[in-house]
Amino acid sequence: MRVIALQGSPRRDGHTALLLESFLSPLRATHAVKRVDVCYQHILPCRSCYACQNNSACVTDDDMAHIYPNLAFDDVVVVASPIYFYGVTAQLKAVIDRCQHFWTNPNQRETSRVGVLLLTAGAPDSTGIGVSTTTAAVRIFMACIGAPLTYVFAATHTDVVPARQQSEVLEAAAAAAQQLADAAKVL
Ligand SMILES: Cc1cc2nc3c(=O)[nH]c(=O)nc-3n(C[C@H](O)[C@H](O)[C@H](O)COP(=O)(O)O)c2cc1C
């Protein structure tokens, strides 16, 4: 099984990375895992040139070229982000927008794969709005690339309770990954 994980925080070892690594650790031993810290890639925003309507590929030449094949064909697609103003980080949003290519060319990617969303947020999210708004946007993205959103885990209130202390969320994420790893073994 192949797993692509997009890590959206500029903090490589922050709360989001910690939650992501909890999810990835059961998979790393036996499956091909590629983690991309998107803030350290050269990825430009979509220019709305619509060249993808006529070409099968995006014409912008940057590090998306290394990510498109994984987003198109890997069995599991993981999006991990801190919530920034009720959405994902700008760097991750650039990656998402560049996947307009798959919207205009749906035959260019596999379907029926697994989408996973991992979020962290500084606030308690007592109203649920930050998690729900971000989840709604990412759900559309996952559907667009053919990896319907199947699992969502969120560590909120990280301003007060660091993600590393939120064992319930970390363990739930790891358990879901273990389930995926085990299911793939019997396929
Ligand atoms: C620019 C910016 C915007 C943020 N917006 C929100 C927000 O809307 N809601 C929230 O709960 N936390 C917000 N936060 C806090 C982060 O989501 C939180 O600290 C997160 O756990 C950081 O994860 P990281 O350590 O992986 O970067 C924001 C932080 C920054 C830097």
The ligand as a Tripos MOL2 file, in Angstrom:
@<TRIPOS>MOLECULE
LIG
   31    33     1     0     0
SMALL
NO_CHARGES

@<TRIPOS>ATOM
      1 C1         -1.8550   32.3750   11.3460 C.3       1 LIG1
      2 C2         -2.4870   31.5020   12.3880 C.ar      1 LIG1
      3 C3         -3.8720   31.3680   12.4060 C.ar      1 LIG1
      4 C4         -4.5000   30.5530   13.3460 C.ar      1 LIG1
      5 N1         -5.8690   30.4320   13.3420 N.ar      1 LIG1
      6 C5         -6.4740   29.6260   14.2480 C.ar      1 LIG1
      7 C6         -7.9070   29.4690   14.2260 C.ar      1 LIG1
      8 O1         -8.6350   30.0290   13.4160 O.2       1 LIG1
      9 N2         -8.4790   28.6530   15.1680 N.ar      1 LIG1
     10 C7         -7.7030   28.0110   16.1040 C.ar      1 LIG1
     11 O2         -8.2660   27.3040   16.9300 O.2       1 LIG1
     12 N3         -6.3430   28.1240   16.1230 N.ar      1 LIG1
     13 C8         -5.7180   28.9070   15.2160 C.ar      1 LIG1
     14 N4         -4.3400   29.0170   15.2020 N.ar      1 LIG1
     15 C9         -3.5480   28.1820   16.1440 C.3       1 LIG1
     16 C10        -3.0340   26.8930   15.4810 C.3       1 LIG1
     17 O3         -4.0530   26.2280   14.7650 O.3       1 LIG1
     18 C11        -2.5010   25.9220   16.5550 C.3       1 LIG1
     19 O4         -1.5200   26.5480   17.3150 O.3       1 LIG1
     20 C12        -1.9730   24.6590   15.9110 C.3       1 LIG1
     21 O5         -2.0440   23.5880   16.8180 O.3       1 LIG1
     22 C13        -0.5440   24.8240   15.4230 C.3       1 LIG1
     23 O6         -0.0830   23.6140   14.8870 O.3       1 LIG1
     24 P1          1.4470   23.3840   14.4790 P.3       1 LIG1
     25 O7          2.2260   23.2930   15.7720 O.co2     1 LIG1
     26 O8          1.4730   22.1070   13.7450 O.co2     1 LIG1
     27 O9          1.8490   24.5380   13.6440 O.co2     1 LIG1
     28 C14        -3.7000   29.8420   14.2980 C.ar      1 LIG1
     29 C15        -2.3020   29.9860   14.2680 C.ar      1 LIG1
     30 C16        -1.6950   30.8090   13.3440 C.ar      1 LIG1
     31 C17        -0.1760   30.9400   13.3180 C.3       1 LIG1
@<TRIPOS>BOND
     1     1     2 1
     2     2     3 ar
     3     2    30 ar
     4     3     4 ar
     5     4     5 ar
     6     4    28 ar
     7     5     6 ar
     8     6     7 ar
     9     6    13 1
    10     7     8 2
    11     7     9 ar
    12     9    10 ar
    13    10    11 2
    14    10    12 ar
    15    12    13 ar
    16    13    14 ar
    17    14    15 1
    18    14    28 ar
    19    15    16 1
    20    16    17 1
    21    16    18 1
    22    18    19 1
    23    18    20 1
    24    20    21 1
    25    20    22 1
    26    22    23 1
    27    23    24 1
    28    24    25 2
    29    24    26 1
    30    24    27 1
    31    28    29 ar
    32    29    30 ar
    33    30    31 1
@<TRIPOS>SUBSTRUCTURE
     1 LIG1         1 GROUP 0 **** ****
